[in-house]
Amino acid sequence: MPRLLVLALAAAVAACAPDTRQADAGSAADDAIEARIAEVEAAGGTVRRAAFVVTEGVFNSELMAPYDVLHHTRFRDSLDYVEPFVVSPDGGPVTTFEGLTVEAHYSYATAPTADILVIPSTDGSLDRDLSDSAYLGYISQATAAADWVLTVCDGAFPLAATGALDGRVATTFPADRAALAARFPEVDVRDDVRLVVDGKYVTSVGGGMSYEPAFWLVEHLWGADRVAGNAEGLVWPWDLSTLPHLVVE
């Protein structure tokens, strides 16, 4: 067989073969997370799992800021912390609105049950994501199982689309509060605070304030001394007493 034909056939076979590198990388990340959690639990510790659900066009700040805060809980107490991970539609990478590539740890199908669900804003939160049945299905399922659900910026829109915020108080990115209220009239949208806690739902304004919902949760779970250590590590002037917020009783 001519050498050129052999090379062409080899190239065709390679193109048709499934690319397992992405799956292998995701599997390795999954294994590392679960092994770390198992080690802590075997030592009598407690690990809360926090799922960050992302789609294409997720905003950097709304994803990275709360992820940083929850990840840093490990440095305050290695036997009692939050293990954050990223969940994408297929477990593959997504590109942020600002152009960064973010690798996911799990897909919707493989993600473990999360104690904390975080819904960052994307450039499709007001339109594209609201017609994505797989995305909304994962959010609905994960919300039902989670102890806490945090939305950052326009992440409140897909959560509201599942019906979870009906009859509750919430907030979102300041410029989009009117749109949230108009689209979801069963939600009491507040425009005088940066963060609202209603039951297990924590909604927030996002942007430069994207650290706030995660700091609030750390303080709620572990107290002022613990969150002070987190804030110091991230050089953030956290002071709940100065934060315009509402906790619905």
C-alpha positions in Angstrom: 0.0 0.0 0.0 1.4 3.4 -0.9 2.8 5.3 2.1 0.6 8.4 1.5 -2.5 6.2 1.5 -1.4 4.6 4.8 -0.9 8.0 6.3 -4.3 9.2 5.1 -6.1 6.1 6.6 -4.3 6.6 9.9 -5.4 10.2 10.1 -9.0 9.2 9.3 -9.0 6.6 12.0 -7.5 9.1 14.5 -10.1 11.7 13.7 -13.0 9.2 14.2 -11.7 7.8 17.4 -13.2 9.2 20.6 -10.9 11.7 22.4 -10.6 10.3 26.0 -8.1 12.9 27.2 -10.8 15.3 28.4 -12.8 12.4 30.1 -9.6 11.1 31.7 -8.7 14.5 33.1 -12.2 15.0 34.5 -12.1 11.5 36.0 -8.7 12.2 37.7 -10.1 15.4 39.2 -13.2 13.5 40.4 -11.0 10.9 42.0 -8.8 13.4 43.7 -11.7 15.2 45.3 -13.4 12.1 46.5 -10.2 10.7 47.9 -9.5 13.9 49.8 -13.1 13.9 51.2 -12.8 10.2 52.2 -9.5 10.8 54.0 -11.0 13.7 56.0 -14.2 11.8 56.9 -12.1 8.8 57.9 -10.4 11.1 60.4 -13.7 12.1 61.9 -13.9 15.4 59.9 -16.7 17.0 58.0 -16.6 18.2 54.4 -19.4 20.1 52.7 -19.6 19.8 48.9 -20.2 23.0 47.0 -21.2 22.7 43.3 -20.6 25.6 41.0 -22.8 25.1 38.0 -21.4 26.8 34.8 -22.3 27.2 31.2 -20.5 29.0 28.3 -20.1 32.7 29.0 -20.0 32.5 32.8 -18.5 35.7 34.3 -15.1 35.5 35.9 -15.9 37.4 39.1 -19.2 35.6 39.8 -17.5 32.2 39.5 -14.1 32.9 41.0 -14.9 35.1 44.0 -17.2 32.8 45.9 -15.1 29.8 44.8 -12.1 31.5 46.4 -13.9 32.1 49.7 -15.2 28.5 50.0 -12.0 27.0 48.9 -10.1 29.0 51.6 -12.2 27.4 54.4 -9.8 24.4 54.1 -7.0 26.6 55.4 -8.9 27.5 58.6 -9.7 23.9 59.6 -8.5 21.0 57.5 -11.1 18.7 59.2 -14.1 21.0 58.7 -14.3 22.9 55.5 -16.1 23.3 52.1 -14.9 21.4 49.0 -15.9 23.4 45.9 -16.1 21.9 42.4 -17.2 23.0 39.0 -20.1 21.3 37.1 -20.5 21.8 33.4 -23.1 20.3 31.0 -20.8 17.5 29.8 -18.0 17.7 32.3 -15.8 19.5 29.7 -14.3 22.9 29.8 -16.3 26.2 29.3 -15.0 29.5 28.2 -15.8 32.5 30.5 -17.3 35.7 29.1 -13.9 37.2 29.5 -12.2 34.5 27.5 -10.7 32.2 30.1 -11.0 28.4 29.9 -12.4 26.7 33.0 -12.1 23.0 33.4 -15.0 21.2 35.1 -14.7 18.5 37.6 -18.1 16.9 36.8 -21.0 16.8 34.4 -24.6 17.2 35.3 -24.9 13.4 35.1 -21.8 12.6 37.2 -21.9 15.4 39.9 -22.3 14.2 43.4 -25.0 15.5 45.6 -24.0 19.0 46.8 -24.6 20.5 50.2 -24.2 23.9 48.7 -25.2 25.0 45.2 -23.7 28.1 43.7 -25.2 29.6 40.5 -22.9 32.3 39.0 -24.2 34.7 36.4 -23.5 34.1 32.7 -24.1 36.2 29.6 -27.1 34.0 29.0 -28.7 34.2 32.4 -31.6 36.5 31.1 -32.3 34.6 27.9 -30.4 31.5 26.6 -30.0 29.7 29.9 -33.7 30.1 30.7 -34.5 27.9 27.8 -31.8 25.3 28.5 -33.8 22.4 29.9 -30.7 20.4 30.9 -29.3 23.3 32.8 -32.5 24.1 34.6 -33.1 20.5 35.3 -29.7 20.2 37.0 -30.4 23.4 39.0 -33.8 22.1 40.1 -32.5 18.7 41.2 -29.4 20.2 42.9 -31.5 22.8 44.7 -33.9 20.3 46.1 -31.0 18.3 47.6 -28.8 21.2 48.8 -28.8 22.7 52.3 -27.9 26.1 50.8 -28.3 27.8 47.4 -26.3 30.9 46.5 -26.9 33.0 43.4 -24.4 35.6 42.3 -25.6 38.5 40.1 -28.1 37.3 37.5 -27.8 33.7 38.7 -31.1 34.5 40.4 -32.9 34.3 37.0 -32.3 30.6 36.4 -33.1 29.8 40.0 -36.3 31.8 39.8 -37.1 29.9 36.5 -37.2 26.7 38.5 -39.9 28.1 40.8 -37.7 27.9 43.9 -38.0 31.6 44.6 -41.7 31.8 44.3 -43.1 33.6 47.4 -39.6 34.5 48.6 -37.6 37.7 48.8 -34.5 38.0 46.5 -32.2 40.4 44.8 -29.9 40.4 41.8 -27.6 42.7 39.7 -28.9 46.2 40.3 -29.6 47.0 36.6 -31.6 43.7 36.2 -33.9 43.9 39.3 -36.8 45.3 37.3 -36.4 42.5 34.7 -36.4 39.9 37.5 -39.5 41.3 39.0 -41.3 41.6 35.7 -40.4 38.1 34.5 -41.1 36.4 37.9 -43.9 38.3 39.6 -44.1 35.7 42.4 -40.6 36.8 43.6 -40.4 39.9 45.9 -37.3 41.6 44.4 -35.5 44.0 46.7 -33.5 47.0 45.4 -32.3 48.4 48.7 -29.9 45.6 49.8 -26.9 43.8 48.3 -27.7 40.4 49.7 -30.9 38.6 50.7 -31.2 35.4 52.8 -34.6 33.8 52.6 -34.6 30.3 54.0 -31.8 28.4 52.4 -31.6 30.8 49.5 -28.9 33.5 49.4 -29.2 35.9 46.5 -26.7 38.7 45.8 -25.7 41.5 43.5 -22.5 40.1 42.0 -19.8 42.2 40.3 -17.1 43.3 42.7 -19.4 42.2 45.6 -19.3 38.5 44.5 -17.4 37.5 47.6 -20.2 38.6 49.9 -22.7 35.6 49.7 -19.9 33.1 50.4 -18.5 35.2 53.3 -22.0 35.4 54.7 -22.4 31.6 54.5 -19.0 31.1 56.2 -19.9 33.4 59.0 -23.3 31.7 59.4 -21.9 28.2 59.5 -18.8 28.8 61.7 -19.1 32.3 63.3 -17.3 35.6 63.2 -13.9 34.4 64.2 -13.8 31.8 61.4 -14.9 34.2 58.7 -12.4 36.8 60.0 -9.6 34.4 59.2 -11.0 33.7 55.8 -11.3 37.4 55.0 -7.8 38.1 56.3 -6.4 35.4 54.0 -8.2 37.0 51.0 -7.3 40.6 52.2 -11.1 41.5 52.2 -12.6 44.0 54.7 -15.5 41.8 55.6 -17.9 43.3 58.2 -21.4 42.0 58.2 -22.6 44.9 60.3 -21.8 47.3 57.4 -23.3 45.2 54.6 -26.8 46.3 53.4 -28.5 42.9 53.6 -31.8 41.3 54.6 -32.3 38.0 56.5 -36.0 37.0 56.1 -37.3 35.6 59.4 
